[in-house]
């Protein structure tokens, strides 16, 4: 196995570990730093792929991953947390964090095997299953967590999964940079605008079920 | 000449709403409103030119239209126009709006622009960007009325729709890896061999775009967003946003060529019928009339997807159903907006005797509810009838039976509840009647009349375009 393959695999495992860490944490601050680390690792991976393939698109994606998803969005999220000093811990997840962690590990194993059984022949790259595992982990986070900042982190994880898959399997995917820029814009809108409105109108970041929205 | 007129129309379709969105930001509300209204009317005119010239051509590597895009462009621009004109009085009644009228009109036009752009591009990647952009442009409109529930709805909408669209992006990645292109026209003209990645791409696109269409079980954002958004925006959500998202899926689906593999056809049928039945039964227990209408839209999307799955004449029925429903449902939401403005409540149990309080709105609401639930002779009835005929023609009797069950349940639910609100006895306590309680009902009548015309007449250009659109997907026409 050459150095490049080893590096890609190693960073990929690091990304997977951050994903599992995010599932097992109920304090919001470490979660924000966790997604920043994941994005930074993805940026390193993209940078390496850009250098080895001499791809300007991948280099741009690496810059975006580091600047926006490892830098700007976590910084904005951190400011939101400071505004809600009294809610640094996700209220409902705190009691269920062990269950979340176990579910995340089980889901990662299932996703890995499903990939090996179906798509491994189509995507023979080493560590090809990792983006798919990351995608389902992001979906799990979105589906099971009740704090809006944590849901944003789930969304960012999904975005990281798409960028990871694109860079690994289809680096020449048309409009890839534009698509990622767009996803980043949406991320900024989510954290910068809607979270602020939520703070103004409801005074809480817990996405508690409202009576009127039942049914 | 035809090419140049079509080209001009295409540019106008992109320029009018985008210019309106920018001009709407000026400090004067009257100018902002006029810009949005003018932009919407120019867009309707441009879509009519495209329909009239029937120019199924492409311009450059990324832009182009065919019959299906033309039909939906006309529908989108029409509902954009009526919603823009209806908005004025609605906005005046909103207490402490979160958005200024200028921002509202700018976002409304931007929302229309994103849908139009998604319909005009031929690249599946750009189409994905267009669909995702609809989320960005419309999410803030939901919070106009500054209720905690509105913020919650905007949040759920943005997050769930975006999560779904990420799955759709994965689908496009798979498709590109297998075919090497995302050019929808090229893929449709030369369908790729049916490999596992292609089949998975179509299935994932169904789940991904299906989230935005409101398919069960990814529909949870839909009732929240539709019920919390201001009524003109609910009209655009239900009437045209859901069909635009379905259009994006259809473009991926078309890659399969004909005949469609049975496994994928069954998958579509399962999603379609489950969504229709879930929508029909869930609307029965709603306490809010706007939420009930939202579930009704979900039911209709399920019916339309069932028609797509069956193919043949049912496909024509599905397209007709989508267009007729867009006009009928927007009318229903305009009426709901009037009722909300007049009574100050969205609870079904608190609204009675609309016949006496606001007769013009009440009559339009009854007609609109009949139209959205497929009563004859509206276009929705004809569309649903053709889907049933298509199902029977291929021997899918169980599908036809479930389809009819969904229609029947939804018909009873929606018309029963609206009937209670319109004809029910009023209680002792009664809110004062606003002098302009019926204002804006004219737009509801206009759209209901169009839904009716689709059922009883062969409309110039539109009916022909619908036939051509169905034939693009291997469907037939009566």
Interface residues (C-beta under 8 A of the other chain):
Chain A: X118 X119 X122 X123 X135 X138 X139 X142 X148 X151 X154 X155 X158 X159 X161 X162 X165 X166 X169 X170 X173 X174 X175 X178 X179 X182 X183 X185 X186 X189 X190 X193 X194 X197 X198 X201 X202 X207 X210 X212 X213 X215
Chain B: X98 X123 X125 X126 X128 X129 X132 X133 X135 X136 X139 X140 X143 X146 X147 X148 X149 X150 X151 X152 X153 X154 X155 X156 X158 X159 X160 X162 X163 X166 X167 X169 X170 X173 X176 X177 X178 X182 X195 X196 X197 X200 X223 X224 X227 X228 X282 X285 X286 X287 X288 X291
